[in-house]
Amino acid sequence: MELKKGRWNKKTIYLAMAMSLFTLILLFLGIQLITDNLLIVIFNLLQYGLGPGVIIQPILWIVLMIYIPKWNLEKLNGYAL
């Protein structure tokens, strides 16, 4: 898979990293509000949050930001956004 020039500029990558960090913070706060117990929060984060998702999520954000503008809304009609 070849990268097109100018697609992956620094701003895009920083934006994707910021989005994934923001999502992780929201996930952490959500789990903390539900359980209100730090040990359970850490356990849940180790089990669900801090796995391959931390590496995969920024890549997913970048892919989504590149490809979603190319799709028609008619194509996305079948998906729940």
KEFI-972434 format. One record per atom (N, C-alpha, C, O): atom name; residue in one letter; x, y, z. Coordinates in nm, 4 decimals. Layout:
<recs>
[rec CA A [X Y Z]],
...
</recs>
This chain:
<recs>
[rec N M [0.0840 -0.1192 0.0000]],
[rec CA M [0.0000 0.0000 0.0000]],
[rec C M [0.0876 0.1243 0.0000]],
[rec O M [0.1701 0.1433 0.0893]],
[rec N E [0.0692 0.2077 -0.0997]],
[rec CA E [0.1519 0.3265 -0.1129]],
[rec C E [0.0777 0.4477 -0.0591]],
[rec O E [-0.0421 0.4640 -0.0824]],
[rec N L [0.1497 0.5321 0.0127]],
[rec CA L [0.0904 0.6549 0.0646]],
[rec C L [0.1002 0.7645 -0.0392]],
[rec O L [0.2048 0.7836 -0.1012]],
[rec N K [-0.0102 0.8372 -0.0580]],
[rec CA K [-0.0060 0.9501 -0.1506]],
[rec C K [0.0594 1.0688 -0.0814]],
[rec O K [0.0396 1.0914 0.0380]],
[rec N K [0.1371 1.1440 -0.1577]],
[rec CA K [0.2073 1.2583 -0.0990]],
[rec C K [0.1086 1.3650 -0.0550]],
[rec O K [0.0096 1.3924 -0.1227]],
[rec N G [0.1376 1.4246 0.0601]],
[rec CA G [0.0553 1.5328 0.1104]],
[rec C G [-0.0653 1.4876 0.1899]],
[rec O G [-0.1339 1.5699 0.2504]],
[rec N R [-0.0924 1.3571 0.1908]],
[rec CA R [-0.2073 1.3073 0.2659]],
[rec C R [-0.1785 1.3073 0.4164]],
[rec O R [-0.2593 1.3548 0.4963]],
[rec N W [-0.0644 1.2544 0.4526]],
[rec CA W [-0.0303 1.2404 0.5938]],
[rec C W [0.0598 1.3543 0.6374]],
[rec O W [0.1776 1.3330 0.6662]],
[rec N N [0.0053 1.4753 0.6425]],
[rec CA N [0.0857 1.5839 0.6959]],
[rec C N [0.0817 1.5792 0.8481]],
[rec O N [0.0047 1.5033 0.9070]],
[rec N K [0.1655 1.6610 0.9109]],
[rec CA K [0.1777 1.6549 1.0565]],
[rec C K [0.0473 1.6916 1.1257]],
[rec O K [0.0129 1.6345 1.2292]],
[rec N K [-0.0263 1.7885 1.0672]],
[rec CA K [-0.1502 1.8326 1.1296]],
[rec C K [-0.2505 1.7176 1.1398]],
[rec O K [-0.3173 1.7019 1.2420]],
[rec N T [-0.2607 1.6377 1.0339]],
[rec CA T [-0.3540 1.5240 1.0327]],
[rec C T [-0.3170 1.4235 1.1411]],
[rec O T [-0.4033 1.3748 1.2141]],
[rec N I [-0.1887 1.3930 1.1509]],
[rec CA I [-0.1430 1.2932 1.2484]],
[rec C I [-0.1640 1.3443 1.3907]],
[rec O I [-0.2084 1.2691 1.4775]],
[rec N Y [-0.1322 1.4733 1.4156]],
[rec CA Y [-0.1533 1.5304 1.5487]],
[rec C Y [-0.3010 1.5325 1.5850]],
[rec O Y [-0.3380 1.5057 1.6993]],
[rec N L [-0.3863 1.5648 1.4859]],
[rec CA L [-0.5305 1.5672 1.5097]],
[rec C L [-0.5807 1.4280 1.5462]],
[rec O L [-0.6618 1.4122 1.6374]],
[rec N A [-0.5321 1.3279 1.4744]],
[rec CA A [-0.5728 1.1900 1.5026]],
[rec C A [-0.5266 1.1461 1.6416]],
[rec O A [-0.6002 1.0792 1.7142]],
[rec N M [-0.4039 1.1845 1.6777]],
[rec CA M [-0.3522 1.1482 1.8100]],
[rec C M [-0.4327 1.2179 1.9193]],
[rec O M [-0.4629 1.1581 2.0225]],
[rec N A [-0.4673 1.3445 1.8964]],
[rec CA A [-0.5466 1.4190 1.9946]],
[rec C A [-0.6846 1.3571 2.0112]],
[rec O A [-0.7357 1.3459 2.1227]],
[rec N M [-0.7453 1.3164 1.8978]],
[rec CA M [-0.8777 1.2540 1.9029]],
[rec C M [-0.8736 1.1233 1.9808]],
[rec O M [-0.9615 1.0972 2.0630]],
[rec N S [-0.7722 1.0410 1.9555]],
[rec CA S [-0.7654 0.9117 2.0235]],
[rec C S [-0.7381 0.9311 2.1725]],
[rec O S [-0.7917 0.8577 2.2554]],
[rec N L [-0.6546 1.0301 2.2069]],
[rec CA L [-0.6270 1.0600 2.3470]],
[rec C L [-0.7544 1.1071 2.4168]],
[rec O L [-0.7842 1.0655 2.5288]],
[rec N F [-0.8295 1.1953 2.3485]],
[rec CA F [-0.9559 1.2461 2.4013]],
[rec C F [-1.0538 1.1311 2.4249]],
[rec O F [-1.1224 1.1273 2.5271]],
[rec N T [-1.0599 1.0377 2.3304]],
[rec CA T [-1.1485 0.9220 2.3432]],
[rec C T [-1.1076 0.8354 2.4615]],
[rec O T [-1.1929 0.7873 2.5362]],
[rec N L [-0.9769 0.8154 2.4785]],
[rec CA L [-0.9285 0.7353 2.5914]],
[rec C L [-0.9622 0.8023 2.7239]],
[rec O L [-0.9999 0.7349 2.8198]],
[rec N I [-0.9486 0.9366 2.7299]],
[rec CA I [-0.9818 1.0087 2.8537]],
[rec C I [-1.1300 0.9943 2.8839]],
[rec O I [-1.1689 0.9721 2.9986]],
[rec N L [-1.2134 1.0071 2.7793]],
[rec CA L [-1.3577 0.9901 2.7989]],
[rec C L [-1.3907 0.8494 2.8465]],
[rec O L [-1.4740 0.8312 2.9353]],
[rec N L [-1.3249 0.7495 2.7869]],
[rec CA L [-1.3446 0.6102 2.8271]],
[rec C L [-1.3063 0.5920 2.9741]],
[rec O L [-1.3790 0.5291 3.0510]],
[rec N F [-1.1908 0.6480 3.0118]],
[rec CA F [-1.1422 0.6371 3.1495]],
[rec C F [-1.2399 0.7017 3.2460]],
[rec O F [-1.2730 0.6437 3.3494]],
[rec N L [-1.2867 0.8231 3.2125]],
[rec CA L [-1.3804 0.8942 3.2998]],
[rec C L [-1.5127 0.8194 3.3098]],
[rec O L [-1.5732 0.8129 3.4168]],
[rec N G [-1.5576 0.7627 3.1970]],
[rec CA G [-1.6829 0.6881 3.1968]],
[rec C G [-1.6767 0.5670 3.2874]],
[rec O G [-1.7691 0.5420 3.3648]],
[rec N I [-1.5677 0.4913 3.2782]],
[rec CA I [-1.5510 0.3723 3.3623]],
[rec C I [-1.5409 0.4151 3.5097]],
[rec O I [-1.5954 0.3500 3.5988]],
[rec N Q [-1.4697 0.5264 3.5326]],
[rec CA Q [-1.4503 0.5733 3.6701]],
[rec C Q [-1.5831 0.6162 3.7325]],
[rec O Q [-1.6081 0.5908 3.8503]],
[rec N L [-1.6675 0.6809 3.6530]],
[rec CA L [-1.7972 0.7253 3.7050]],
[rec C L [-1.8871 0.6066 3.7373]],
[rec O L [-1.9614 0.6087 3.8353]],
[rec N I [-1.8797 0.5027 3.6538]],
[rec CA I [-1.9670 0.3871 3.6744]],
[rec C I [-1.9227 0.3081 3.7974]],
[rec O I [-2.0053 0.2733 3.8818]],
[rec N T [-1.7911 0.2795 3.8080]],
[rec CA T [-1.7442 0.1905 3.9144]],
[rec C T [-1.7081 0.2662 4.0415]],
[rec O T [-1.7310 0.2178 4.1523]],
[rec N D [-1.6504 0.3877 4.0240]],
[rec CA D [-1.6058 0.4695 4.1368]],
[rec C D [-1.5031 0.3946 4.2228]],
[rec O D [-1.4952 0.4154 4.3439]],
[rec N N [-1.4266 0.3095 4.1598]],
[rec CA N [-1.3252 0.2354 4.2322]],
[rec C N [-1.2002 0.2288 4.1448]],
[rec O N [-1.2041 0.1742 4.0346]],
[rec N L [-1.0901 0.2838 4.1935]],
[rec CA L [-0.9703 0.3002 4.1109]],
[rec C L [-0.9117 0.1663 4.0661]],
[rec O L [-0.8622 0.1545 3.9540]],
[rec N L [-0.9173 0.0656 4.1536]],
[rec CA L [-0.8630 -0.0648 4.1163]],
[rec C L [-0.9410 -0.1266 4.0008]],
[rec O L [-0.8828 -0.1843 3.9091]],
[rec N I [-1.0740 -0.1137 4.0064]],
[rec CA I [-1.1578 -0.1675 3.8993]],
[rec C I [-1.1331 -0.0894 3.7709]],
[rec O I [-1.1315 -0.1467 3.6620]],
[rec N V [-1.1135 0.0444 3.7843]],
[rec CA V [-1.0846 0.1285 3.6684]],
[rec C V [-0.9566 0.0827 3.6003]],
[rec O V [-0.9532 0.0661 3.4783]],
[rec N I [-0.8504 0.0619 3.6796]],
[rec CA I [-0.7215 0.0191 3.6242]],
[rec C I [-0.7355 -0.1184 3.5594]],
[rec O I [-0.6824 -0.1428 3.4511]],
[rec N F [-0.8076 -0.2077 3.6273]],
[rec CA F [-0.8274 -0.3420 3.5725]],
[rec C F [-0.9018 -0.3362 3.4396]],
[rec O F [-0.8635 -0.4022 3.3430]],
[rec N N [-1.0093 -0.2559 3.4356]],
[rec CA N [-1.0865 -0.2424 3.3115]],
[rec C N [-1.0033 -0.1826 3.2000]],
[rec O N [-1.0126 -0.2260 3.0852]],
[rec N L [-0.9208 -0.0819 3.2332]],
[rec CA L [-0.8377 -0.0193 3.1310]],
[rec C L [-0.7356 -0.1184 3.0771]],
[rec O L [-0.7093 -0.1222 2.9569]],
[rec N L [-0.6782 -0.1986 3.1664]],
[rec CA L [-0.5809 -0.2982 3.1207]],
[rec C L [-0.6490 -0.4047 3.0356]],
[rec O L [-0.5919 -0.4553 2.9391]],
[rec N Q [-0.7723 -0.4375 3.0735]],
[rec CA Q [-0.8426 -0.5440 3.0031]],
[rec C Q [-0.8962 -0.4968 2.8676]],
[rec O Q [-0.8870 -0.5682 2.7678]],
[rec N Y [-0.9529 -0.3741 2.8659]],
[rec CA Y [-1.0225 -0.3289 2.7443]],
[rec C Y [-0.9503 -0.2148 2.6733]],
[rec O Y [-0.9415 -0.2139 2.5506]],
[rec N G [-0.8979 -0.1172 2.7508]],
[rec CA G [-0.8506 0.0061 2.6889]],
[rec C G [-0.7073 0.0015 2.6398]],
[rec O G [-0.6803 0.0237 2.5218]],
[rec N L [-0.6147 -0.0278 2.7319]],
[rec CA L [-0.4728 -0.0155 2.6987]],
[rec C L [-0.4183 -0.1437 2.6376]],
[rec O L [-0.3295 -0.2083 2.6934]],
[rec N G [-0.4725 -0.1788 2.5232]],
[rec CA G [-0.4223 -0.2947 2.4516]],
[rec C G [-0.3794 -0.2511 2.3143]],
[rec O G [-0.3190 -0.1450 2.2989]],
[rec N P [-0.4095 -0.3313 2.2134]],
[rec CA P [-0.3782 -0.2921 2.0758]],
[rec C P [-0.4595 -0.1713 2.0315]],
[rec O P [-0.4236 -0.1052 1.9340]],
[rec N G [-0.5695 -0.1413 2.1024]],
[rec CA G [-0.6554 -0.0298 2.0657]],
[rec C G [-0.5833 0.1036 2.0634]],
[rec O G [-0.6129 0.1896 1.9804]],
[rec N V [-0.4871 0.1212 2.1559]],
[rec CA V [-0.4135 0.2473 2.1625]],
[rec C V [-0.3314 0.2680 2.0350]],
[rec O V [-0.3138 0.3807 1.9887]],
[rec N I [-0.2816 0.1573 1.9793]],
[rec CA I [-0.2026 0.1669 1.8565]],
[rec C I [-0.2951 0.1757 1.7353]],
[rec O I [-0.2680 0.2502 1.6411]],
[rec N I [-0.4059 0.0983 1.7384]],
[rec CA I [-0.4942 0.0894 1.6225]],
[rec C I [-0.5785 0.2157 1.6056]],
[rec O I [-0.6032 0.2590 1.4931]],
[rec N Q [-0.6230 0.2754 1.7176]],
[rec CA Q [-0.7191 0.3845 1.7098]],
[rec C Q [-0.6718 0.5073 1.6316]],
[rec O Q [-0.7472 0.5579 1.5485]],
[rec N P [-0.5482 0.5579 1.6553]],
[rec CA P [-0.5032 0.6715 1.5732]],
[rec C P [-0.5002 0.6390 1.4249]],
[rec O P [-0.5318 0.7242 1.3418]],
[rec N I [-0.4619 0.5151 1.3907]],
[rec CA I [-0.4594 0.4727 1.2500]],
[rec C I [-0.6011 0.4742 1.1941]],
[rec O I [-0.6234 0.5177 1.0811]],
[rec N L [-0.6982 0.4257 1.2746]],
[rec CA L [-0.8376 0.4266 1.2316]],
[rec C L [-0.8875 0.5682 1.2073]],
[rec O L [-0.9575 0.5945 1.1095]],
[rec N W [-0.8499 0.6614 1.2993]],
[rec CA W [-0.8909 0.8012 1.2821]],
[rec C W [-0.8353 0.8577 1.1524]],
[rec O W [-0.9063 0.9257 1.0783]],
[rec N I [-0.7074 0.8294 1.1246]],
[rec CA I [-0.6448 0.8824 1.0028]],
[rec C I [-0.7134 0.8255 0.8794]],
[rec O I [-0.7433 0.8985 0.7850]],
[rec N V [-0.7387 0.6931 0.8805]],
[rec CA V [-0.8058 0.6292 0.7672]],
[rec C V [-0.9449 0.6891 0.7466]],
[rec O V [-0.9853 0.7175 0.6338]],
[rec N L [-1.0185 0.7082 0.8583]],
[rec CA L [-1.1527 0.7650 0.8484]],
[rec C L [-1.1488 0.9068 0.7930]],
[rec O L [-1.2324 0.9440 0.7107]],
[rec N M [-1.0514 0.9863 0.8384]],
[rec CA M [-1.0433 1.1253 0.7935]],
[rec C M [-1.0037 1.1339 0.6465]],
[rec O M [-1.0365 1.2317 0.5793]],
[rec N I [-0.9334 1.0327 0.5960]],
[rec CA I [-0.8953 1.0345 0.4547]],
[rec C I [-1.0104 0.9851 0.3675]],
[rec O I [-1.0368 1.0426 0.2619]],
[rec N Y [-1.0793 0.8788 0.4105]],
[rec CA Y [-1.1729 0.8121 0.3202]],
[rec C Y [-1.3176 0.8591 0.3297]],
[rec O Y [-1.3899 0.8534 0.2303]],
[rec N I [-1.3624 0.9061 0.4481]],
[rec CA I [-1.5032 0.9446 0.4607]],
[rec C I [-1.5424 1.0571 0.3642]],
[rec O I [-1.6507 1.0496 0.3061]],
[rec N P [-1.4586 1.1628 0.3438]],
[rec CA P [-1.4987 1.2656 0.2472]],
[rec C P [-1.5157 1.2123 0.1048]],
[rec O P [-1.5879 1.2717 0.0248]],
[rec N K [-1.4493 1.1002 0.0727]],
[rec CA K [-1.4578 1.0447 -0.0623]],
[rec C K [-1.5894 0.9712 -0.0858]],
[rec O K [-1.6357 0.9608 -0.1994]],
[rec N W [-1.6496 0.9203 0.0217]],
[rec CA W [-1.7721 0.8428 0.0075]],
[rec C W [-1.8922 0.9353 -0.0106]],
[rec O W [-1.8939 1.0474 0.0400]],
[rec N N [-1.9926 0.8863 -0.0838]],
[rec CA N [-2.1190 0.9600 -0.0926]],
[rec C N [-2.2007 0.9327 0.0322]],
[rec O N [-2.1826 0.8311 0.0994]],
[rec N L [-2.2914 1.0258 0.0621]],
[rec CA L [-2.3811 1.0024 0.1753]],
[rec C L [-2.4770 0.8873 0.1463]],
[rec O L [-2.5251 0.8211 0.2383]],
[rec N E [-2.5044 0.8638 0.0183]],
[rec CA E [-2.5909 0.7519 -0.0190]],
[rec C E [-2.5271 0.6189 0.0197]],
[rec O E [-2.5957 0.5257 0.0617]],
[rec N K [-2.3935 0.6113 0.0050]],
[rec CA K [-2.3243 0.4876 0.0427]],
[rec C K [-2.3275 0.4682 0.1935]],
[rec O K [-2.3369 0.3556 0.2422]],
[rec N L [-2.3196 0.5808 0.2686]],
[rec CA L [-2.3181 0.5726 0.4146]],
[rec C L [-2.4589 0.5597 0.4726]],
[rec O L [-2.4750 0.5431 0.5935]],
[rec N N [-2.5597 0.5671 0.3876]],
[rec CA N [-2.6984 0.5635 0.4334]],
[rec C N [-2.7311 0.4354 0.5098]],
[rec O N [-2.8086 0.4375 0.6055]],
[rec N G [-2.6716 0.3241 0.4670]],
[rec CA G [-2.6993 0.1961 0.5312]],
[rec C G [-2.6324 0.1800 0.6666]],
[rec O G [-2.6697 0.0921 0.7443]],
[rec N Y [-2.5332 0.2648 0.6954]],
[rec CA Y [-2.4588 0.2520 0.8206]],
[rec C Y [-2.5118 0.3503 0.9241]],
[rec O Y [-2.5540 0.4609 0.8905]],
[rec N A [-2.5093 0.3091 1.0486]],
[rec CA A [-2.5454 0.3998 1.1577]],
[rec C A [-2.4205 0.4779 1.1973]],
[rec O A [-2.3218 0.4209 1.2437]],
[rec N L [-2.4268 0.6078 1.1783]],
[rec CA L [-2.3101 0.6914 1.2142]],
[rec C L [-2.3319 0.7561 1.3497]],
[rec O L [-2.2457 0.8299 1.3975]],
</recs>
